[in-house]
Amino acid sequence: MAVTDKVGQVVLYLVRHAEVTKDKEGKIRGLLNDSLNDKGHKQASEIADLFDGKEIRAAYTDDLKRTQQTLQPVAASKGLEIKVDPELRSWDVGSDLEGKSIEANDDEIKRLKSQPWLVPVGGKSWESYLQQIRSAFSRYWQMGLENGPILLVVHGSGLQVIWDMLGAMELSAEYDRTPLDNSGVAAVYQTRQGPKLKVLRGANPGIDE
């Protein structure tokens, strides 16, 4: 099928993982491997309900518990295998920042983002993470164009990068300036001008679309 035949159709669905307790507490998550809390499990079930009747050809996420558990109810309802891609992981902010207060470490996060070549202790530079997510999104966009709608469960840091790629929001130096709340869902359509975002659930009220 030619790319032009996909105009007006959903190519990708993007889901931000459901809530873990550190989200509620305003802590930096990074690659900490926490499970969903009770609210998060309820949100995961609600996401599955949202996708009732919607076609999904494949479902991908990373190898962390919070994303896997968010995807499980959808995958089960669709009879899909959860495919694991570590390139969809959250930004690795390193051992000195993981689990710490976002507010108390705001200056350090801004320093790392404004000087993106800097490598946090035990982590990954923001510049390297940008390359990681941009490459992953481009790869899945092409797969979606060729094979039909793909569902990706990702992290807030990845969504920041994708929104910037699509011209929907400029990158911010803040850690949690994320376009979707926990369990938020967006569809990415093909248009004649390129990919177009539409939020289906959980737009962050503090972000102008």
N, C-alpha and C positions, 0 to 999 in steps of 0.2 A: 504494500500500500504506500503510495506517495505521501510525503509529509503534508502536502496541501490537503489531502483527504482527512487529516486530523484536525483541521481548523474547527474551532468551536467545541472540541472534545477535551475531556480531562486526560492528561498524560500522566501526572503524578498526584498523589495525595501525600501531604506532609502532616505528621502528627507529632506534637511535642509530648514527651512521656508524661504520664500521670504523676501525682504528687508523692514525694517522699518527705519524711519528717524534716530533713534539712532544708527543703524548699520553704516549708512553713516557718522555720526558725531563722531564715535569712542567712544560711550558711553556704559557703562555697562547696559545690559538689565535685567538680572535676571528674576524676576517674574512680572516686569512692564508689563501692559496689553495694549501695543500700537497696533494700527491697521497698516496694510501694507500701505506704501506710494504708489504714482502712479506707480513708477517703480516696486514695489513689486507686485501690482495687475497684471501688464503686465507679470512679471515673472511667476505668478501663472497660467496664461493662457498658457504660453509657456510650462510649466510642463504638463498641460493637453494634449497638442498637442504631447509631447514626448511619453505619454502613450497610444496614439491612436494605437489600434491593439494589445496591450499587455494585457494579462490576469491578473486581480486582483480580488481576492476572497473577501477581506475585507480591510477596511481602518481605521486606528487608529491614533489619535493624542491626545494632552492634551486639557485643557480647556482655553487656551489663544487665543486671537484674531489673532495673527500673524500666528499661526500654523493652526487654523481653516480656516482662509481665504485663506491660501496657498492650503489647501486640497479641498476646496469647488469646484473649477472647475473640478478637476479630479473626485471627487465623483459624481458630477452631470452628467458628461459625461459617467460614468460607471453605473449609477443608484444604487450607493452604499450609505448606511447610514454611516455617520461619527460617529464612535464609540470613546467615550472619556475615556481616561485613564490618571489621574493626575500623574501617575508614569513616564510619558514621559516628564514631565516638565523640564525646564532649572534648572540649579543649582541656588538655592536660596542663593544669596550672602548677603542678609540682607539689612535693610533700610539705613544703613550708606554708602553703596556702590552703590545701584541702581541709575541709571541715571547719575552717575558721570563719568568723563573722565577715560578711560582705561589706558592711558599713565600716568596720574597723580597718579593713584592708583596701578601702576604696582607692587610696592614693597609689598603692603598689600595683593594683590592677590597671589603673590608668597609665602608670609609667610603662608597664609591659605592653599595653596596647598602643601607646603613642610612640614607643620605640620598639617596633614589632620584631626586630632582629634579636632582642634580648631573650635569653633562655632562662626561665625560672628554675630554681633548684629542683632537680629531678623531674623536670617537666619538658614542655615543648614550646618553642617560640610562637607568638601570635602569627607571625609571618608564615611559618611552616603550617600552622593550623588553617590559615586562609587557603593555602594551596591545596591542602588535604580535602577540605569541604568543596571548594570550587571544582576540583577534579571529579570528586564523587558525584556531585550534582549533575555535572555535564554528562557523565557516564550514564546515570540513571535516566536523565532526560532523553537521551538517545534510545535507550532500551524501551522506555515508555512509548516513544514515537513508533518504534518498530513492532512492539508486542502488546500494546494496550496498557490500561491503567496499572501503575505500580504504587504500592503503599510503602512509605518510608516512615519509621518511627525514629525520631532524632532528638537532639538536645537543644536547649535554648541558644547556646553558643553557635551551633550549626545554623539555626534559623536566622540568626543575625546576619551571617555571611550570605545565606541564600537570598534574603530580602534585599540586601545590598546588590547582589548580582542582578536581580530582576528590577532594580530601580525603584523598589517600593519603600525603602528606608535606608538612610545612610548609616554606615558603621558608627558605633558609639564607643567611647572609651570606658563606659560603665559596664560592669559585669553582667547585670541582669536587665539591661535594656533590650528586652526580647519581645517580638511582635505577637506572640501567642502565650497565653497563660498555660499552666500545666493542663494537659489533656486537650489543648486547642488543636483544631484541625483546619487545614487549608487545602484547596484544590488548585492545581496549576494547569491552566488551559493552554492549548496552542491557539494562537491568533495569527493573522497575517503579519502582524508586527513583532511576533515572537511570543514567549511565555507570558502569561497573565495570571496573577494571583487573585483568589477569592477566598476570604475567610468564611468557614462554615460553622465554626464553634470556637468560643474562647478567645476572642480578640483581647489583647491587653489594653485595658481602658486608658493606660498612661501613654500609649503610643499612638501618634497620629498616622492613620493609614495613607 
